[in-house]
Amino acid sequence: MWWPFRRRLTGSDATLAIEVIRHLQTQMALQQLAMETYNTALTMAGSEVDKGDEMFVRGTGIVSDPHLGAQYLLPALEKKVDIAEVMQREHRAFQVADRPKKARQAYERWTDLLAVFLARARLQLTCWNDWVDNPSRDVSKRSTALDQAESESMNVAIRELNELIEQAGLSGEPWFSINCAAFNDARNRIGLPPLTETDFRAKFLQGLTGGRPRFFE
């Protein structure tokens, strides 16, 4: 008989799941750092910029000056590629157990996402380099070729992670503590002081209510 409720993880399964959640939340914080880095550069180099919401909606804009593209976008995209490569190395090095099953699934779906995330970052860098070298080139179609694939993979990975968080019984203060620690790990890597849990919560909730939080400034 099918049982309509998921059984909450307990004991060693819960412990293993939480370790995977900590790892994936750190990965998400690094992905957020890459997004904010690119969006900042786009704001500096572009015109008619739609900044998105810094969490779920990508920033977009028109860049018409190749000198500004070279000054701002190329260094930002190089950093984005670097961040994606670090994420992939750390993800591969993470020792994930075969149980609980949902933890393994969340890990594997993030593996799938990282392949697309890194490929898209490299494609963006290549296309913008090509455009800076020759602004008459139209690279818009090629530069966005992996946008949909990344979005779809991200949705699947986040859904699996959220289901794992639910199974592990994480909510409220324990979840905010794990997520705040993940973002502070990323902030520490670029020399920023840690956020208090109060400040982190305020930024996160701002994003959920239509604001545009910035976690790395």
N, C-alpha and C positions, 0 to 999 in steps of 0.2 A: 504493500500500500504506500502510495506517495505521501510523504509528510510535508505540509506546507511551510514549516518553519525550519530555518537552519539551526543546527546545534552549535552552541557557542564552544569555542576551543577552550580546553583546560590543560593544566599541567605543562608538560614539556612541549606539547604542540602549541600552546599559547605563547610560551617563551620563544620558540623558534619563529612563530609568526610575527611577533613584535620586533624581532631582530631584522626580519625582512622589511617590515614596515619602516623601521628607522632608516635602513639603507635606501629604500625607494623614496622616502620623503627628502633625504639629502640629495638624491638625484633630481627630484623636482625643484629643489631650491637652486641647484646649479643651472637647471634649465631656465628658471626664472631670471637668474643672473645673466645668462646669455641673451634672453629676450630684452631685458632692460638695457643692456649694453648696446644692442642693435638699435632699439627704439630711440635712445639718446642720440646716437649718431645720425639717425634718419631725421630727427628734429633739427639738428644742427646743419645738415646738408640739404634738406629738402624744402619744398614749398608745397602749399596745400596739404599739409600733413594731417592725417587722422591718426591720433596717438593710440587708438584702441583703448583697452581697459587695463593693460599690463598683466592680465591674468588669463583671460579666455579669448579675447579678440586681438588679432595681430594689428600692429601699426602699419599704416600705408602712407605713401607720399610720392611726390614727383621730384626727381632730382634732375636739374638741367645744367648744372655747372660741374664739369668733370674735375675741376680743381677742388671743389668742396667734397666731391665724392672721394677723391684721393686722400684728402685731409682727414675726413671723418669716417666714411663708410668702410673703406678698405681696412684700416686698423681695427675697427669694431668687428668686422667679419673675420679677421684673423683671430681675434680673441674668441669669437663664437666657435670657430673651428677648434681652437685650443681647448676650450671648455668641453666641447662635445667629445674630443679625444680623451680627456681626463675622465669624463663620465664613463666612457666605454671601458677604459682600462680598469677603473675601480669596480665597475659592474662585473666584469669578467673575473676579477680577483675575489669577489665576494663569494664565500662558501655557503651555498644554499643547500639545505637538506631536501630529501625527497618527500618529506612530510612536514607539515600538513600539505595536502594536495593543493589547496587554494593558494598557499604561499609560493609553491613551485610555479603554479600557473601565473601568478602576478609577476614573478621574476622573469618568466619566459616572455610574457607579453611586453615587459619593459625592454627586454633584449631586442625584440622585433622593432620597437619604437626607436631605440638608439641607432639601429642601422639606417633608418630613414632620416632621423634627425641629423646624423653626421653627414650623410650623403647630401641632404638639402643644404646644410651649412657650406659644404665644399662647393656645391653648385652655385650658390649665391656669390661666393667669393670669386669663383672663376668668371661668372657673368659680369660682375661689377668691374673686375680687372679688365675684361675685354672692352667694356663700355668706356672706361677711363682712357684706355689706349686709343680707342676710336669711337667718339661719341655719336657718329653717324649710324653705328650699329644699333639695331633694335633687338635687345636681349630680353625684353619683358616676358615674352612667352616662354622662352627657355628657362629663365630664372624662376618662374613660378610652376615649373613642371611637376615638382614634388610637393607642392603645397597641400593638395587634397590628400595625398597618401600620408603625409605627416599628421594632418588633422585626424584622419580616420584611425591611424595607429595610436595616436594620443588618446582618443576617446576610449578605445578598447583597453589600453593600459590603465587609464584612470579608473575605468569601471571595475577592472579586476582588483585594483588596489583598494578601492572603496568597499568592495565585497569582502576582501580580506580584513580590512579594518573593522567591518561589522561583525565578522565571525570572531575576531579577537576580542570583541567587546570594548573597543576603545571609543571613548566619546568624552566630551567636556574637557576638564582640566588635563587628564592624562594625554589626550590627543594633542591639545594645544602645546603641552610641554615638549612632546616629541617633535612637533613641527617647528616650534620656536628654536629648539636645539639644532635642527637641520639647517634652518636659515642662518643661524649664528655661525655654524660651521662654514657655510659659504661666505658669509661676511668676513670672517676671520682670514680667509684665504686672500682677500683683497685689501686687508689692512683696516677694516671697519670695526668699530667697537660693537659689542653684542647689544641686541635689543632686549629690553625687559619683556617678560611675558605679557605684561599689560600693553606695552607699545605694539608688540607683535599682534596681539588679539585685535587691537584697534585697526591696524592696517589691514589685516585679513578680512575683518567684517566690513570694512569700508569697500573692499573689492566686491563682496557679495551683495552689497546694496547699491551698486552702480557707480562707485567711486573709481579712482585710478591710483591705487596705492603704489608706492615705490619702496621696495625692501632694501635697495642697495645704493642709497645716497645719504 
